[in-house]
């Protein structure tokens, strides 16, 4: 009798333990909600990769981290992609968003879903100080731009300019320093950052700006309008808060003097 009672109690204990195990399994934490954002981190102050710290930084990076939280994501994961492949990666849905101080252009808007503007930027035309070149000297001269960038529209409008493409804004500006190119055309904010932090010899000078200002937007796959709607709602909320102005001032100072936000 005692033996039978022992077996019954043992079976009940096993059933209770099995039940507890299934409860633990059911209570397992939900998967982390991650927003995957592609960028080409070589356009300071917008995006930069610090190799020694294995860390992405810059205006666009901080902005996306803040917007990701407002959108309800646990984490924003940045994907390092060459600039020329950033948008095509959206076609194959390799990531959710592409962010790289992109100008809003008709061609891009036709192919991709896009956010509301988060800033505006003009283009600076740069020459070497010692060259004494002015806007009147551009005809027939070499003009450096970043490959695939909207600066090409400004360069093509210049009389008989010989356009030379470089992989990054930094290398286009450096080409002017070394004499490989006579002029460079880059975003005014990127140019200001480069001249402040990289042009140690203070050999570059801005000789002019483009008349037009471009809206800066973020892009997603054409079918991902739901994500863009969430992004726009978060962006509008962010702009209304003091956080947006703080971020602007941290990276660019009194930006209104250079381009309207």
C-alpha positions in Angstrom: 0.0 0.0 0.0 2.8 2.4 0.9 4.6 1.5 -2.3 1.6 2.2 -4.4 1.0 5.5 -2.6 4.7 6.5 -3.2 4.3 5.8 -6.9 1.2 7.9 -7.1 2.8 10.8 -5.3 5.9 10.5 -7.6 3.7 10.7 -10.7 1.9 13.7 -9.4 5.2 15.5 -8.7 6.4 14.8 -12.3 3.1 16.1 -13.7 3.5 19.3 -11.6 7.1 19.8 -12.7 6.2 19.2 -16.4 3.4 21.8 -16.0 5.9 24.3 -14.5 8.3 23.7 -17.4 5.6 24.5 -20.0 4.7 27.7 -18.0 8.4 28.8 -18.2 8.5 28.1 -21.9 5.3 30.1 -22.5 6.7 33.0 -20.4 9.9 33.3 -22.5 10.8 36.9 -23.4 9.6 38.2 -26.7 12.2 38.7 -29.5 14.0 42.1 -29.5 12.3 44.5 -31.9 15.1 45.8 -34.2 15.1 48.5 -36.8 17.8 47.8 -39.4 19.2 51.0 -40.9 21.9 51.1 -43.7 24.4 53.9 -44.0 27.7 54.6 -45.6 29.6 56.0 -42.6 32.1 58.3 -44.3 30.2 61.6 -44.4 31.0 63.5 -41.2 29.3 65.1 -39.4 26.2 63.1 -40.7 27.6 59.6 -40.3 31.0 58.2 -39.3 32.3 54.8 -38.2 34.8 54.7 -35.3 36.7 51.5 -36.0 38.6 51.5 -32.7 35.3 51.7 -30.8 33.3 49.6 -33.3 30.7 52.4 -33.2 28.6 54.5 -35.6 28.3 58.2 -34.8 27.1 61.4 -36.3 24.0 63.5 -36.8 22.0 61.0 -38.8 23.0 58.2 -36.4 21.9 60.0 -33.3 18.7 61.1 -35.0 17.8 57.5 -36.0 18.6 56.2 -32.5 16.2 58.8 -31.0 13.5 58.2 -33.7 13.8 54.4 -33.3 12.9 54.7 -29.6 9.9 56.9 -30.4 8.8 54.3 -33.0 8.8 51.6 -30.3 12.0 49.7 -31.3 14.3 48.2 -28.7 17.3 48.7 -30.9 18.5 50.4 -34.1 21.1 48.2 -35.9 23.3 50.1 -38.4 24.5 48.3 -41.5 27.7 49.5 -43.2 27.1 49.7 -46.9 28.9 51.4 -49.8 27.1 54.6 -50.8 26.4 53.4 -54.4 24.6 50.3 -53.0 22.5 51.9 -50.2 19.3 52.3 -52.2 19.5 49.1 -54.2 19.8 47.2 -51.0 16.3 48.4 -50.2 15.0 46.7 -53.4 16.1 43.3 -52.0 14.9 44.2 -48.5 18.4 43.7 -46.9 17.4 46.3 -44.3 14.5 48.6 -43.4 15.8 52.1 -44.1 18.6 53.8 -45.9 19.9 57.0 -44.2 22.9 59.0 -45.5 22.0 62.7 -45.7 20.1 61.8 -48.9 18.7 64.6 -51.0 15.1 64.2 -52.1 15.2 63.8 -55.9 12.4 63.0 -58.4 14.2 59.8 -59.5 14.6 58.5 -56.0 11.0 59.4 -55.0 9.7 57.4 -58.0 11.6 54.3 -56.9 11.4 54.4 -53.1 9.1 55.3 -50.2 10.5 58.4 -48.5 10.2 60.3 -45.2 9.2 63.9 -44.7 12.3 66.2 -44.7 14.4 66.2 -41.6 16.7 69.0 -42.6 17.7 71.2 -45.6 21.1 71.6 -47.2 22.8 73.6 -49.9 26.0 72.9 -51.7 29.4 74.6 -51.3 31.8 75.2 -54.1 35.4 74.9 -52.8 38.8 75.8 -54.2 42.3 75.9 -52.9 43.2 79.4 -51.4 46.5 79.6 -53.1 45.0 79.0 -56.5 43.1 82.3 -56.4 40.4 80.7 -58.5 36.9 82.1 -58.4 33.5 81.1 -59.8 34.4 82.9 -63.0 37.3 80.4 -63.6 35.2 77.1 -63.5 34.8 76.8 -67.3 36.9 73.8 -68.5 38.3 73.1 -65.0 38.2 69.8 -63.0 35.4 69.6 -60.5 35.4 66.8 -57.9 32.2 65.4 -56.5 31.1 62.3 -54.5 29.9 59.6 -56.9 26.2 59.2 -56.9 25.6 62.4 -54.9 23.2 65.2 -55.8 26.1 67.5 -56.2 26.3 66.2 -59.8 23.2 68.3 -60.6 25.1 71.4 -59.5 28.3 70.4 -61.3 26.5 69.7 -64.6 25.0 73.2 -64.5 28.5 74.8 -64.5 29.9 75.8 -67.9 32.0 73.1 -69.4 33.0 71.6 -66.0 35.1 68.4 -66.2 33.4 66.3 -63.5 35.6 63.8 -61.6 33.9 61.4 -59.3 35.3 60.2 -55.9 34.0 57.6 -53.5 33.4 60.0 -50.6 33.1 63.7 -50.0 36.3 63.6 -48.0 38.3 62.3 -51.0 36.7 64.9 -53.3 37.8 67.7 -51.0 41.2 66.2 -50.6 41.6 66.1 -54.3 41.4 69.9 -54.3 44.1 70.0 -51.5 46.4 67.9 -53.6 45.7 69.6 -56.9 44.0 66.6 -58.5 41.0 68.8 -59.0 40.5 72.6 -59.2 37.1 72.7 -57.4 34.9 70.4 -55.3 31.2 70.5 -54.8 29.9 69.1 -51.5 27.1 69.7 -49.0 27.7 72.9 -47.1 27.5 71.2 -43.7 29.9 68.4 -44.7 32.2 70.9 -46.2 32.2 73.1 -43.0 32.9 70.0 -40.9 35.8 68.9 -43.1 37.4 72.4 -43.2 37.2 72.6 -39.4 38.4 69.2 -38.5 40.5 67.9 -41.4 41.9 70.8 -43.4 44.9 71.2 -41.0 46.7 73.5 -43.3 43.7 75.7 -43.8 44.3 75.6 -47.5 40.7 75.4 -48.7 38.2 78.2 -49.2 34.5 78.3 -50.1 34.0 80.5 -53.2 30.3 80.0 -53.6 27.1 78.2 -52.8 24.4 76.7 -54.9 21.2 78.7 -55.1 18.9 75.7 -54.4 18.5 73.9 -51.1 17.7 70.2 -51.0 15.4 68.4 -48.6 17.2 65.7 -46.7 15.1 62.5 -46.4 15.3 58.8 -45.5 14.3 56.1 -47.9 12.6 52.7 -47.5 11.4 50.0 -49.9 8.5 51.2 -52.1 6.1 48.8 -50.4 7.0 49.8 -46.9 4.7 52.8 -46.5 3.6 51.7 -43.1 7.2 52.1 -41.8 7.4 55.5 -43.4 4.2 56.6 -41.7 5.5 55.6 -38.3 8.8 57.3 -39.1 7.1 60.5 -40.1 4.9 60.5 -36.9 8.0 60.1 -34.8 9.9 62.8 -36.7 7.1 65.3 -36.3 6.9 64.6 -32.6 10.7 64.9 -32.3 10.8 68.2 -34.2 8.2 69.6 -31.8 10.4 68.7 -28.8 13.5 70.4 -27.6 15.5 67.3 -28.5 15.7 68.1 -32.2 17.0 71.6 -31.6 19.6 70.3 -29.2 20.8 67.8 -31.7 21.0 70.5 -34.5 23.0 72.9 -32.2 25.4 70.1 -31.1 26.5 69.3 -34.6 26.0 72.4 -36.6 25.6 75.4 -34.2 23.5 78.2 -35.7 22.6 76.3 -38.8 20.0 78.8 -39.9 22.8 81.0 -41.1 23.9 78.3 -43.6 20.6 76.6 -44.6 17.0 76.8 -43.5 15.9 73.8 -41.4 
